């Protein structure tokens, strides 16, 4: 498309500059302009850059894929550069990077606005067809926000889940009084009821009383585990990866992690309350 735009531009310029020449002469001038030799007339370049700054380049992606050294490469970026005519007037640049969270950038310059719109449409359609689903987009884009929001709750849940607390003498009295209330006050336990009430109201604590450690509330521990999981998920979130060379193995690990987070764990959480029923159904 860029080549077509470049040729159209040459034809327009030659005809405007040579309005009084014949059609044959005009066609000859057009061909002469097209055949002029200058450095950036036709450039097609695909390039992969690794983390150690090693670069592989070729006129086509297929040419790079055939390189034997590609398997040992740890790519950090991939770029495509196409020029027909001049860089600032008729060119296309694409760059995909897996640094940080990864990004895809492209830039189009075209002599012919209609051809530029057509290129723009095709590129946007290609991106829309291959972009990740909504769940992955939210996970990837809002991970930093979730980390920021969960810092304080995670800190408070950590304290609440792992702090040690002990029963007071008043709590032990309350427990005894509750049991007594269940059975009811009668002639036999009336003195005990009065004794418990006096001790409770007076704030009396015997010297022989030894506090008993309270068991931690399982709800706080569960909330802590869920918060830690959400925090870890927010840190290790999906990003752009160039599946070439050593990145193939890393992408396989990412795919397993994505399935674990988006499929396996939600299924466990949803089916958790019905687990006993499901087990009984099989037996």
Secondary structure, DSSP 4 states (H G I P E B T S, - for coil): -HHHHHHHHHHHHHHHH-TTS-HHHHHHHHHHHHT---TTSEEEEEEEEETT--EEEESSHHHHHT-GGGGG--EEEEEEEEEES-TTTSEEEEEEE-STT-EEEEEEE-SSHHHHHHHHHHHHHHHHHHSPPHHHHHHHHSHHHHHHHHHHHHHHHHHHHH---B--HHHHHHHHHHHHHHH---TTTHHHHHHHHHHHHHT---TT----BPPPPHHHHHHHHHHHHHHHHHHS-------STTHHHHHHHHHHHHHIIIIIHHHHHHHGGGHHHHHHHH-
